[in-house]
Amino acid sequence: MTYLSRVRVNPLRAASRTLLANPRALHGAVLAGVPDTAPGDRILWRLDADHPRRPVLLVLTPSKPDWTHLVEQAGWPDAEGEHYAVRDYRPLLDRLAVGREFAFRLKASPVQNTSKPDKPGAHQTKTAAELHHRSYRMPHRTAGQQLGWFLDRTSRWGFTIPAAHTDEPAPGLEPPVGAPQAGDVRITDRSRATFTKPGTRTPVTLTTATFEGRLRIADPGLLKAALLGGIGPSKAYGCGLLTLAPLPAGAR
């Protein structure tokens, strides 16, 4: 059975500042909340910081978790209210059907594989010389590249992006004939973080983009696989969790 958790984080506590600044550290805290994991189990998580004073951690787990340690270290253990919520994910999966629409959010790490990077780093150059690498995984850095990466892959994830609900453009402002249409999706956040792994001095650079909008289900099986397995690379560092929500009234 799969569960989706929502954990409130207090950004003013010392432990919180460490977790919020280092995806590797937050990944460790997430794993500590899941007692029984089997080989191949996928744990997805995402930190939503729409309100900097009230960040929220979302976690998708294959078994029921316990977030008491996170509340004690990085939450409000003595305050009133719901410190964390754990919900069965099955009702959402049962609602997946062709043509149904949802609001969505996804934080991903858009990348490309290339054999000739424009500006290879020292570590990439050294690795290529030692292992004879023929391709590199390079992050997409511009918003246009990141949005293109997302739109090029929606069919393999089982959904499409409907046209945006907008008024007709004013005369003279119509897009050129044949121009690509992004549809009802936008990038709401772009970030770049650098941190190190234990036992190594080699820095890890994580480039991310957060996509939000409206999707229409084309293949429930593919979408279910994307929801449970995650999207794109860097899942251990808070990328890949696609979440769905009912559309606001009037948005359908």
N, C-alpha and C positions, 0 to 999 in steps of 0.2 A: 504494500500500500504506500502511496506517495503523499507527502505532506508539504504544504507551503506555509512557511513561518514568516511573521512580521515582528521584528524586534526593535524597540525604541532605544536610541543611543544618546547618551548625555555627552555632548562634545566638549564640556568643560573639565571632565575628569582626566587625570594623567594617563590612565590606561587607554581611554578613548582616543586621545591625541595620537598615541602610538599606533593604534589600530587604523584610525582614519588616514594616517599618512603613509601606511605601508600595506599594500595589498597582500604581501606574503604573510605578514603577521595576522591580518584579519582572516586569511584563509585557514591559518592554524587554529584560531579561535572558533571558526565555523566547524572544523573537523572535530573539535573537542566536544561539541554538543550532540554528536551522533554516535551512540555507544556501539551499535552493531552495524558494521559495514562489511559487505562481501566483495571479493574481487570483481571488478567491473562495475560496481555501483557508481553512479554519477551524482555528485552533489554540486548543485549550482547555486550561486549567490550573487547578489547585486546590492550595492550601497546607493540609496537614493538620497540625495542631499538638496532637494528642491528648496527646503528651508534649512539654512546652515545651522540654526540653533536647534533643529529637531530632525537630524538625519535618521533614516530608517533602513534597517538591514532586512532584505528579503532573502530567504533561503528555501530551496527545493530539495527535499531529502527523500530517499527511498524507504525510510523507516521513521518512526516518531522520535523527534529530538527532545532535548531538554536544554533550555537556554538560561538556566539559573546562574551559571558562572558568568555569562555575559552581562546579565542584569547586575550582579554583584560587583563586577569589575568596571563596567562601562555604561551602566544605566542609572536608574533612580530606585534603588532597592527599597527605600523607606517611603517613597511617595505613593499617593493614591493613583488609581487607574490601572489599566491593563499594561503590564510591562512587556509582555510578548503574547502573540496569538499564534496558534497552530491549527491549521484547517486541513481537512481531508481534500485532496486534489481531484478525487474521482468525479464529483459532480460537474466540475468544469469539463473534464475530458469527455464525459457522457453527453455534453451539449454541443460537441463539435459536429457540424453537418455542412454539407456543400451549400454554398451561398450565404451562410450566416456571417454576419459582420460583427467585429469587436474593435474596441479601442485597444491599442497595444503600446508597449514600451520595450525597448531592447537596448542594452548597452553592449557594444561589440567592439572587436579589435579588427577593423578591416585591413586585410593584407593582400599582397600579391606575391607570386613566385616568379622570380626573374633570374636569368643566368648572368645578366650584366647590370648590376646596380650602379646608379650614377655616382654615388659617393660611398663606397664600402668602408666600414669602420675597420679599425686595426684588428679587432677580434675576428671579424669576418674574413679579412685577408689572411690572417694566420691560420684559421680553420680551413680555408680553401686550400692553402698550400699543404697542410698536413693530411687532409682527408680527400682532397681532389673533388670538392663539392662542385656540382654543375649548376646548382640553382640556390637562390637565397630567398628567404621569406622577408619581405620588406613591407613596412606599414604604409598605407595610403595616408598622406599628410594633409591634403586639401579637403575642404568640405565637399567639393564636387566629385572628387575621386571616391570619397567615402560613401556618398549617396549613390553613386553609380555602382559601387560594389554591392550595396544592399539591394538595389532594384534588379540587378542582373541575377540574383540568386533566389528571389522570392518563390519562383515556381518549384524549385527543389525543396523548399520548406513547406510547400502545400498551400500557399495563399497568393493572392494578388492584392495590389493596392488600387482601390477605386479612385476615380477622379475626385478631386477636391470639390467641396460644396462652396463655390465662390460665384460672385456675380459676373456677368459678362464684362470683358474688358472694354474700356472706353475706346471709341474710334481712334485708330492710329496706334493703339497699344497692343494689338493682337500679336501673339507669338508667331514667328515665321512658320510657313507651311513645312511640315516634316520635323519640326523641332521636338526633341524628347520631352515628354510630360512626366513630372515626378509623381503626380497624383497626391493623395491625401497623406503625405508623410513629410516630416521635417526633422532636422537635426537640432536638438535642444541643448546639447552640451558636447564639447570637444575638450579632451585633456591629454596630457602627456606626463607620465610619472616615471621616475628612475629609482630603483632600489637594488639591493644585492641579496643573493641567496646565501644561506648558511654555508660556511666552509669555502667560500669563493669570494674573490675580490672583483670578479667580472660583473659589471652592472647590467641590470635588466631594464630595458626601456619599454614602457607600455603606452601605446598610442590608442586612444579609444574615441568612440563617437556614440552618443545616445540618440536613438531614433524613436520618434513617437508619431502616432497617426491612427489610421483606420485600415483594417485589413478585411478581405473577403475570403472565406475558406474555399479552396479549390479541391483539395485532397485531404480529408480528415486524417488519414493514416500518416501521411508525410508531416502534417502539422503536429500531430501527437508525438511523433519521433523528435521533431525539433523542440517541442516544449519539454520533453523529458530528457533529451540528450544534449540540449544546448546548441548554440549557433556560433560558428567561427572558432578561432583559437583563443588561448589565454583564459580558459574557463576557470582554472585554479585561482586566477587573479581578479575575479569578479565580473567576467565577461560571459556572454552567451545566454543569460536567462531571459527568455521571452515571456512576458506576462500579458494577460488579456483581461479586459474589464468591459462591462456593459457600456454601450454607447450612451452618451447623454441624450436626454429627451430632445427630439428635433434633429438629431444628427443622423438618423437612419435614412 
